[in-house]
Structures are given as C-alpha cells and as structure tokens.
C-alpha cells in the first residue's frame, strides 16, 4: 500500500513493491498524490511496469532454500524429512548460483546425476520440492523470475505400483524369525501391521487410549494425510493387543 506524507510543504506519494524500484512523486494536493499512487499500483498489478531484476543478481538458490525451510517447511507435518532434503540441496554446487544465472539445464543435469545414485522415486520427490520452492518464490515472495525453472523438467518414470503379498508359509517364517530378535515387541508389531494395514509411523504413534478393544476398533489420529480415521480390528489383532496389554501390566 502506498505511503502518503507531507514532505517539504507538498504531498508526497511513495510506492514500494518487492522486485521493483521504489517510486515517489510530490503533488500540491493529497487527492492528486492518492490518484497517482493508485494508478501506479494498478500498473504494477497488471505487469505494465518493468521489474527490477537486481534482486535476482543478489539472491542465490541457496537463499531461497533457506527461506523456504525456515518459513514454509517448518509449518509442515513432514518438516524433519523435508528439512533434511533441503539441507542436502544446499550442499549442491548450484545452490551458490544467483537466480539470474539459474536455468532448467542446471536441474536436468542434477536429475541425471541423482538417477545414478538413488531410485527414480527419490528424484521425483527432489524435483517436486525444488519446484515448490521456486513456485513460492514467484507467487508469494514476488521474485521477478521469468518462470519456474523446474516446470518443464521431465521427471523420471513412476515406478510400477507394488502388489506384493505374503506367499503361503511366509507369515510363519517371518514371525518365527522375529522371535529371535532382541526387540521385544517386533513380533506384535508385525502381526498388527499385517492385520491392520497401518504404516509403521502410524503404529508407533498409537496410544492405549486410541484402542477400543471392546468395540474392536483403533482411532488413528496422526495419519499421513492429516485426518483422523477409525479402523476395525480383526480377531487376530484384538487378541494380539490383548496379549500386549497383559504383558505391559505384568511388567509394571
């Protein structure tokens, strides 16, 4: 929003907009100052005023990564893993490039290098996060980039969906092997994972208060999509949880 003030006996209008040079003009009346400021802001909104690209020479890709990590990622549920990914980007040579010099070719080369080291799914996540960083810089931080350098980068092909199921006899072998493990609750965890279909993180974040054995249900509060859901329990799952509860009671 424009600033209107008295300066040296006249009404001065000052318009500031990130990505553009500050502009000011003085008038004999406040009405004329307001009219000029509104027209200039309208032109800025319509893209009719040339942008000041100096900020692109003064800002590196790393600066964007740090800003995104500290102001956007920190509010996400998956902050820890996203922060680790962003920190790994900061160690890349292209993180030192200014925004004026970065190009799609930089990230297509990075994609090809990463494919020699990690799986395509990991590279897809890398490119998706980088695209989000630049999208935020353009849409919310007013960086005058000509476009998102990631928008046309071809992502590696999606891996085929997994359709693996336990073969006859594999469940018994898996549970037998778990009994030899030092982790006391590994066998229980495997049974519950098979019977409920819950993710590892969802199982580990369960509390006894979330489990209603008398109704054969579990309330899963902290899910991947952010919504709570209640799932039914099979008889095997109920029996396993009942045994687990008795084991806990016996320990205390």
Rosetta blueprint (number, residue, H / E / L):
1 X L
2 X L
3 X E
4 X E
5 X E
6 X E
7 X E
8 X L
9 X L
10 X E
11 X E
12 X E
13 X E
14 X E
15 X E
16 X L
17 X L
18 X L
19 X L
20 X L
21 X L
22 X L
23 X E
24 X E
25 X E
26 X E
27 X E
28 X L
29 X L
30 X H
31 X H
32 X H
33 X H
34 X H
35 X H
36 X H
37 X H
38 X H
39 X H
40 X H
41 X H
42 X H
43 X H
44 X H
45 X H
46 X L
47 X L
48 X L
49 X L
50 X L
51 X L
52 X L
53 X L
54 X H
55 X H
56 X H
57 X H
58 X H
59 X L
60 X E
61 X H
62 X H
63 X H
64 X H
65 X H
66 X H
67 X H
68 X H
69 X H
70 X H
71 X H
72 X L
73 X H
74 X H
75 X H
76 X L
77 X L
78 X L
79 X H
80 X H
81 X H
82 X H
83 X H
84 X H
85 X H
86 X H
87 X H
88 X H
89 X H
90 X H
91 X L
92 X L
93 X H
94 X H
95 X H
96 X H
97 X L
98 X E
99 X L
100 X L
101 X L
102 X L
103 X L
104 X H
105 X H
106 X H
107 X H
108 X H
109 X H
110 X H
111 X H
112 X H
113 X H
114 X H
115 X H
116 X L
117 X L
118 X L
119 X L
120 X H
121 X H
122 X H
123 X H
124 X H
125 X H
126 X H
127 X H
128 X H
129 X H
130 X H
131 X H
132 X H
133 X H
134 X H
135 X H
136 X H
137 X H
138 X H
139 X H
140 X L
141 X L
142 X L
143 X L
144 X L
145 X L
146 X L
147 X L
148 X L
149 X L
150 X L
151 X L
152 X L
153 X L
154 X L
155 X L
156 X L
157 X L
158 X L
159 X L
160 X L
161 X L
162 X L
163 X L
164 X L
165 X L
166 X L
167 X L
168 X L
169 X L
170 X H
171 X H
172 X H
173 X H
174 X H
175 X H
176 X H
177 X H
178 X H
179 X L
180 X L
181 X L
182 X L
183 X L
184 X L
185 X L
186 X H
187 X H
188 X H
189 X H
190 X H
191 X H
192 X H
193 X H
194 X H
195 X H
196 X H
197 X L
198 X L
199 X L
200 X H
201 X H
202 X H
203 X H
204 X H
205 X L
206 X L
207 X L
208 X H
209 X H
210 X H
211 X E
212 X E
213 X L
214 X L
215 X L
216 X L
217 X E
218 X E
219 X E
220 X E
221 X L
222 X L
223 X L
224 X L
225 X L
226 X L
227 X L
228 X L
229 X E
230 X E
231 X E
232 X E
233 X L
234 X L
235 X H
236 X H
237 X H
238 X H
239 X H
240 X H
241 X H
242 X H
243 X H
244 X H
245 X H
246 X H
247 X H
248 X H
249 X H
250 X H
251 X H
252 X L
